[in-house]
Amino acid sequence: MATSEGRSLFWRQQIKDMMFILMGISMYSFGFTAFILPEKIVMGGVAGLSALIYYAFEIPPAISLWVINVVLLALAFKALNRQFTIRTIIGVTLMSTIIGIMQPFFQLYPVITAGEDKFMHVLIGAVLCGAALGIVFAHNGSTGGTDIIMAILNKYFRMSFGRAMQLIDIIIIGSSYILFKSTEVIVYGVIFTLFAGYVCDYIVNGTRQTVQFIIISKEYERIADMINNDLHRGVTLLDGKGWYSKQGVKILLLLARKYESQDVFRHIKQIDPEALVSQSQCHGVFGKGFDNFN
């Protein structure tokens, strides 16, 4: 009975995640095609690179976005796990398809008109795209792009996430000067990237931050196996003693990315709904599976 309930909860959660991921990708596609492309803004990330290619060669961003991500996935295949790769392919394919549908529609029926406030359009696009990415990340989705590049740079150049993100965005946004010969385009690209990043972090509440779990449960063995096998995280077993009961207890210590928290809680609930779980924020975790020493 418990197994049946656990499976039902798992599939309900999967369906819920996919619905939110689809909503997030649709929102991003709307902000990108309705507000960013008409204003010829070049932001950071693969979406910015696909926009730059579109402005220069008129290749639809839906095509270049998908092709670039597939190439990056092939290059970073060994640095990515199977689950991330599958979710990225799904996310990128959905985004490319929806952008491919929306772009010609908004060319025929534009949301914005010439002469309106360009700065306001950039802000609206940034809020929509940032919130959309936050929704996708919060529900364990992936749109590829920067995440794949991070994996490549981290694997071959041992570069931290923050530095890699800054380097990629600077190169892509700065490249717009070659095409437009305008510092204004660069400024708008920076504004978009900053606002979108802020909104995304606000929605997801620190997706890439690290959290620490302390788990006390009689089912500690099953929970530890689940963490190893399903979440692909290491876990440490500690001996403790309840001071009131004077009985020995087993304590599991787990370090994970914040975006993995939802999976951790969901799996623990399936195994032992009465488990005692403490989650705390870590300001820095360095080592294999986390950040590098720099």
C-alpha positions as CSV (number, residue, x, y, z in Angstrom):
1,M,0.0,0.0,0.0
2,A,2.8,2.4,0.9
3,T,4.6,1.6,-2.3
4,S,1.4,2.4,-4.3
5,E,0.9,5.7,-2.5
6,G,4.6,6.5,-3.1
7,R,4.3,5.9,-6.8
8,S,1.1,7.9,-7.0
9,L,2.8,10.8,-5.2
10,F,5.9,10.5,-7.5
11,W,3.8,10.7,-10.7
12,R,1.6,13.5,-9.4
13,Q,4.8,15.5,-8.7
14,Q,6.2,14.7,-12.1
15,I,3.1,15.9,-13.8
16,K,3.0,19.0,-11.7
17,D,6.7,19.7,-12.5
18,M,6.0,19.3,-16.2
19,M,3.1,21.6,-16.2
20,F,5.1,24.4,-14.4
21,I,8.0,23.8,-16.7
22,L,5.8,24.1,-19.8
23,M,4.3,27.3,-18.3
24,G,7.7,28.7,-17.6
25,I,9.1,28.0,-21.1
26,S,5.9,29.5,-22.6
27,M,6.4,32.6,-20.5
28,Y,10.1,32.9,-21.5
29,S,9.2,32.4,-25.2
30,F,6.6,35.2,-24.9
31,G,9.0,37.7,-23.3
32,F,11.7,36.8,-25.7
33,T,9.7,37.0,-29.0
34,A,7.3,39.8,-28.0
35,F,9.7,42.3,-26.3
36,I,13.3,41.3,-26.9
37,L,13.6,40.4,-30.5
38,P,11.6,43.4,-31.9
39,E,13.9,45.7,-29.9
40,K,17.0,44.0,-31.1
41,I,18.4,43.3,-27.7
42,V,21.4,41.0,-27.1
43,M,21.4,39.5,-23.7
44,G,23.7,36.9,-22.1
45,G,23.5,33.1,-22.5
46,V,22.7,31.0,-25.5
47,A,19.4,32.8,-26.1
48,G,21.4,36.0,-26.5
49,L,23.7,34.3,-28.9
50,S,20.8,33.0,-31.0
51,A,19.3,36.5,-31.0
52,L,22.7,37.9,-32.3
53,I,22.8,35.3,-35.0
54,Y,19.2,36.2,-36.0
55,Y,20.0,39.9,-36.2
56,A,23.1,39.2,-38.3
57,F,22.0,36.4,-40.6
58,E,18.2,36.2,-40.2
59,I,18.4,32.6,-39.1
60,P,15.3,32.0,-36.8
61,P,16.4,31.9,-33.2
62,A,14.3,28.8,-32.7
63,I,16.6,26.9,-35.0
64,S,19.9,28.3,-33.8
65,L,18.9,27.9,-30.1
66,W,18.2,24.2,-30.6
67,V,21.3,23.5,-32.7
68,I,23.7,25.3,-30.3
69,N,22.3,23.5,-27.3
70,V,22.5,20.1,-29.0
71,V,26.1,20.8,-30.0
72,L,26.9,21.9,-26.4
73,L,25.3,18.8,-25.0
74,A,27.4,16.6,-27.3
75,L,30.6,18.4,-26.2
76,A,29.7,18.2,-22.5
77,F,28.2,14.7,-22.6
78,K,30.7,13.2,-20.2
79,A,30.4,16.1,-17.8
80,L,26.6,15.8,-17.5
81,N,24.5,13.2,-15.8
82,R,21.8,11.3,-17.7
83,Q,18.8,13.0,-15.9
84,F,20.1,16.5,-16.6
85,T,20.7,15.6,-20.3
86,I,17.2,14.2,-20.8
87,R,15.6,17.2,-19.1
88,T,17.7,19.6,-21.1
89,I,16.8,18.0,-24.4
90,I,13.1,18.2,-23.4
91,G,13.3,21.8,-22.2
92,V,15.3,23.0,-25.2
93,T,13.0,21.2,-27.7
94,L,9.9,22.7,-26.1
95,M,11.5,26.2,-26.0
96,S,12.6,26.1,-29.6
97,T,9.2,24.8,-30.7
98,I,7.2,27.5,-28.8
99,I,9.6,30.3,-30.0
100,G,9.3,29.0,-33.5
101,I,5.5,29.4,-33.2
102,M,5.4,32.7,-31.4
103,Q,8.0,34.6,-33.4
104,P,6.1,34.8,-36.8
105,F,2.8,35.4,-34.9
106,F,4.2,38.5,-33.1
107,Q,5.8,39.7,-36.4
108,L,2.2,39.8,-37.8
109,Y,0.6,41.0,-34.6
110,P,3.2,42.9,-32.6
111,V,2.7,43.6,-29.0
112,I,4.9,46.7,-29.1
113,T,5.0,49.5,-31.7
114,A,7.8,51.8,-32.9
115,G,8.3,54.9,-30.8
116,E,7.3,53.4,-27.5
117,D,9.6,53.3,-24.5
118,K,12.4,50.9,-25.3
119,F,13.7,50.8,-21.8
120,M,10.3,49.7,-20.5
121,H,10.1,46.9,-23.1
122,V,13.5,45.7,-21.9
123,L,12.4,45.6,-18.3
124,I,9.1,43.8,-19.1
125,G,11.1,41.2,-21.2
126,A,13.6,40.8,-18.4
127,V,10.9,40.2,-15.7
128,L,9.1,37.7,-17.9
129,C,12.2,35.8,-18.9
130,G,13.7,35.9,-15.4
131,A,10.5,34.7,-13.7
132,A,10.1,32.0,-16.4
133,L,13.6,30.6,-15.8
134,G,13.0,30.7,-12.0
135,I,9.8,28.7,-12.4
136,V,11.6,26.1,-14.6
137,F,14.6,25.8,-12.3
138,A,12.4,25.6,-9.2
139,H,10.6,22.6,-10.7
140,N,13.8,20.7,-11.7
141,G,13.6,21.7,-15.3
142,S,16.5,22.9,-17.6
143,T,16.7,25.1,-20.7
144,G,20.3,24.2,-21.3
145,G,22.4,27.0,-22.5
146,T,24.5,28.5,-19.7
147,D,24.3,25.4,-17.6
148,I,25.9,23.3,-20.3
149,I,28.7,25.9,-20.8
150,M,29.3,25.9,-17.1
151,A,29.8,22.2,-17.1
152,I,32.3,22.4,-20.0
153,L,34.3,25.3,-18.4
154,N,34.3,23.7,-15.0
155,K,35.5,20.3,-16.4
156,Y,38.3,21.5,-18.6
157,F,39.3,24.9,-17.2
158,R,38.3,24.5,-13.5
159,M,36.5,27.8,-13.5
160,S,33.9,28.8,-10.9
161,F,30.3,29.3,-11.8
162,G,30.2,33.0,-11.1
163,R,33.3,33.7,-13.1
164,A,32.2,31.5,-16.0
165,M,28.8,33.2,-16.1
166,Q,30.3,36.7,-16.2
167,L,32.8,35.7,-18.9
168,I,30.1,34.2,-21.2
169,D,27.7,37.1,-20.8
170,I,30.4,39.7,-21.4
171,I,31.6,38.0,-24.6
172,I,28.1,37.6,-26.0
173,I,26.8,41.0,-25.1
174,G,30.0,42.7,-26.1
175,S,29.8,41.0,-29.5
176,S,26.7,43.0,-30.3
177,Y,29.0,46.0,-30.8
178,I,30.5,44.4,-33.9
179,L,27.1,44.1,-35.5
180,F,25.4,47.4,-34.3
181,K,28.3,49.6,-33.6
182,S,26.3,50.9,-30.6
183,T,27.1,51.1,-26.9
184,E,23.4,51.5,-26.3
185,V,22.7,48.0,-27.4
186,I,25.3,46.8,-24.9
187,V,23.8,48.8,-22.1
188,Y,20.4,47.4,-22.7
189,G,21.8,43.9,-22.9
190,V,23.5,44.4,-19.5
191,I,20.3,45.8,-18.0
192,F,18.2,42.9,-19.3
193,T,20.7,40.3,-18.0
194,L,20.9,41.9,-14.5
195,F,17.2,42.3,-14.1
196,A,16.4,38.8,-15.4
197,G,19.0,37.3,-13.1
198,Y,17.7,39.1,-10.1
199,V,14.1,38.1,-10.8
200,C,15.2,34.5,-11.5
201,D,17.0,34.4,-8.1
202,Y,14.1,35.9,-6.4
203,I,11.7,33.3,-7.8
204,V,13.9,30.3,-7.2
205,N,15.3,31.7,-3.9
206,G,18.9,30.8,-4.6
207,T,18.7,27.9,-7.0
208,R,22.5,27.2,-7.0
209,Q,23.1,27.7,-3.3
210,T,24.0,24.8,-1.2
211,V,22.0,23.4,1.7
212,Q,22.7,21.0,4.6
213,F,20.2,18.4,5.7
214,I,20.2,16.7,9.1
215,I,17.8,13.7,8.9
216,I,16.8,11.5,11.9
217,S,14.7,8.5,11.0
218,K,14.3,4.8,11.9
219,E,14.4,4.2,8.1
220,Y,17.8,5.8,7.8
221,E,19.2,2.9,5.7
222,R,16.4,3.2,3.1
223,I,16.8,7.0,3.0
224,A,20.6,6.8,2.7
225,D,20.2,4.3,-0.2
226,M,17.7,6.6,-1.9
227,I,20.1,9.6,-1.6
228,N,22.9,7.6,-3.1
229,N,20.9,5.8,-5.9
230,D,18.2,8.3,-6.8
231,L,19.6,11.7,-6.0
232,H,23.3,10.7,-6.7
233,R,24.5,12.5,-3.6
234,G,26.9,11.3,-0.9
235,V,25.5,11.0,2.6
236,T,27.3,10.6,6.0
237,L,25.9,8.4,8.8
238,L,26.5,9.7,12.3
239,D,25.8,8.2,15.7
240,G,23.7,10.3,18.1
241,K,21.9,10.0,21.4
242,G,18.5,11.4,22.4
243,W,19.1,13.1,25.7
244,Y,15.5,12.7,26.9
245,S,15.1,9.1,25.9
246,K,18.8,8.2,26.4
247,Q,18.4,6.0,23.3
248,G,20.9,5.9,20.5
249,V,19.8,7.3,17.1
250,K,21.3,7.4,13.6
251,I,21.7,10.7,12.0
252,L,22.2,11.3,8.3
253,L,24.1,14.4,7.1
254,L,23.5,15.5,3.5
255,L,24.9,18.4,1.5
256,A,23.0,19.2,-1.7
257,R,22.2,22.0,-4.1
258,K,19.2,24.1,-3.1
259,Y,17.3,23.2,-6.3
260,E,17.6,19.6,-5.2
261,S,15.8,20.3,-1.9
262,Q,12.3,19.5,-3.3
263,D,13.5,16.1,-4.4
264,V,15.1,15.4,-1.0
265,F,11.9,16.2,0.9
266,R,9.7,14.3,-1.6
267,H,11.7,11.1,-1.3
268,I,12.0,11.3,2.4
269,K,8.2,11.7,2.7
270,Q,7.7,8.7,0.6
271,I,9.9,6.5,2.8
272,D,9.2,8.0,6.3
273,P,6.6,10.8,6.7
274,E,7.5,11.0,10.4
275,A,11.2,11.6,9.8
276,L,12.8,14.6,11.6
277,V,14.5,16.8,9.0
278,S,16.4,20.0,9.5
279,Q,17.5,22.2,6.5
280,S,20.0,25.0,6.8
281,Q,21.7,27.3,4.3
282,C,25.5,26.9,3.6
283,H,27.5,29.9,2.6
284,G,30.2,27.8,0.8
285,V,30.7,24.1,0.1
286,F,33.9,23.2,-1.8
287,G,34.9,19.8,-3.2
288,K,33.7,17.2,-5.6
289,G,30.2,17.8,-6.7
290,F,30.1,21.4,-5.5
291,D,32.4,24.4,-6.0
292,N,36.1,24.3,-6.7
293,F,38.8,25.7,-4.6
294,N,40.0,28.9,-6.4
